[in-house]
Amino acid sequence: MLRAVSSVATLCLPLLMNLSVSGAIDASSVSKSVETEYEVTEVKDGLAIAVLRNGVSEESSGLQLEISPQVKSRAPVLELSLLCKDGDAIIDLTIRGGRKGEANFRKVVKARAHAQVLEFGCDAALASIADRVDLKIESIEKEADPTTEVDRPEYVVHYLRFSGESVIEQSISELATALEKGKILASRAEVGSGEGQFKPNAIKNYSKVLDRTEARLDRLHRRKDFAQISDAIAKVYDQMTLFESRAQSSISTELIDQGATCETRYLYSNLKEISGKRLIYGMQDATGYGVGWRNDNDRSDVKDVCGDFPGVFGWDAMNITMGGGADTLKSQIESAYRMGGINTISWHAYDPLGHTFYAEEIPDTAYDGSIVASLLPDGMYHDEYVSRLRKVGSFMKHLRGPDGESIPIIFRPFHEHNGFWFWWGKDYCSPEDFVSLWRFTVEYLRDEMELRNLIYVFSPDTSMYGEAEEFFDIYPGDEYVDVFGIDGYWMKTPEEDKPYLVDKLKGLVANARGRGKLAVLSETGDKFDYENGGERLANHEWFTKGLLASVLTDESTRGIAFAMTWRNDNPNHHFNPYPDHPSVPDFLDFYKHPYTAFLQDIPGIYDKPE
């Protein structure tokens, strides 16, 4: 999705203050060029508290505070630069996780995030950073800077409380939760040679691994060694994933992962079966937020209008790697799955230096060559990319259903690659490099990390190719793609755009059927009002006379399993109706049509196909 986003200010050049917190604080070295107030408490019992106050003048663009413990302290090291002004936030920090004794300095993790207050909020960005480096922000309080003068912009004061001890308790709790899910998975496993059953030794060996880890739980808690606890959590989920892959299955699919979990196989088969019979309706961030509300797993603008949720819930991996809160996203995905919904994740990946995903907003001097090339095995930022992939993969491996099973994810990386707006677009890299990056991504997640719950979607933009054959101009290969998707938006009236979309759908379905793939309309919506500065669902009959009428044209256009509209964010950026919107009557007709399917219409989407 190409979105209009307000620009972020230039990265701050911080004033550096070095403070020792192993005892009394010596503030005598603070530069007089910038007025700065700060308080740092004494480190005690592994806890460091910093109170940062406004220290930014018109000439200076940032504030940085460094807290450095003595070698034997268990407190975390915090280096923070934060600027919140006029709706924009810039955050640049490094945190070194606390350790016992000299191990304090064995692990150094660097995290950088540039976030916008209006889209993420400072709180979410800081929480995400803390999550990346395994620390917990216990509280954040804000107030206007009391020293602000009339001729100076108003800045926000942030109070941060980082605790090294609390993260140990949190991690032990996470390990206990993983073990509980692992045991449920084992308890529901059946011995036999039938569909979804296991050989006796598979269950026995898996249960032994869980028992050994559980026996270490108290010892890990006493040692308070975060590295060992984290390693234990990862191993439990690895073993759960490995165990699931050993379930016997006679269900034949064209999935590129022959070791996919049963639920993943069943979902793919059921989506193929439903193609041509029903159109499942989907929405990006359906329960994440809507017009006038945020983060309510029991609410959606669509549900407010028609009483039902979408059948497909769209999310984004950017929230995992750059800002937005992985815990919240995990809760949303697991909630959608428990309700019986289908989860799909795209990835608006930031460039390695953390600027943005939009190519035009990345400085020309930032990279020597294409960003895509820099991520490949011999590239300068390959290690950074692997680090992000591991984070995405670990997140997806932790997604679990009520019975401990992996939640299937329809994964859509590097979408609209044939466009010019993203840094992985065709104007910014060679076809060979794009294909190499796609293949590396699949191989790393599937083969290196052994994820068994992913279905991979290839989704070019409809506006950037003509004939159906051009769909394959830049293509990773059949052995690296499960689903053929297209991203297509409506820029004219439904009547004017219908022939265009019908032609694209016919080409999509023909390509998919010819290669044994599933076909979906992976991203769509009405952008008729885009030229007037908004994306406001201006065509109030778009759902019936635009989307549905196009899909129902003939047998080939009916061949897509689902169509996913983009998100609802605010009155000037929404692609779905909300209460009292002029398009509500048309949407209700769309909802009631016998061909459309919402959440209540797809029970058993993860069940074994008949």
Secondary structure, DSSP 4 states (H G I P E B T S, - for coil): -----PPPPPPP-PPEEEEE-SSS---TT--TTS---EEEPPPBTTEEEEEE-----SS----EEEEE--TT--PPEEEEEEEEETTEEEEEEEEE---SGGGGGT--EEEEE--BTTTT-HHHHHHHHHHHTT-EEEEEEEEE-TT--TTS---EEEEEEEEHHHHHHHHHHHHHHHHHHHHHHHHT--BSSSTT-B-HHHHHHHHHHHHHHHHTHHHHHHHT-HHHHHHHHHHHHHHHHHHHHTS--------S-TT--HHHHHHHHHHHHHTTT-EEEEEETTTTEETTEE--TT--HHHHHHSS--SEEEEETHHHHTSS-HHHHHHHHHHHHHTT-EEEEE--PPPTTSS-SBGGGS-TTS-SS-HHHHHSTTSTTHHHHHHHHHHHHHHHHH-B-TTSPBPPEEEE-STTTTSSSBTTSTTSS-HHHHHHHHHHHHHIIIIIS---SEEEEE--BGGG--SGGGGGSS---GGG-SEEEEEEEE-S-HHHHHHHHHHHHHHHHHHHHHTT-EEEEEEEEE-TTGGGT-B----TTIIIIIIIHHHTSSTTGGG-SEEEE--EEETTEESS--TT-TTHHHHHHHHHSTTEE-GGG-TTTTSPP-
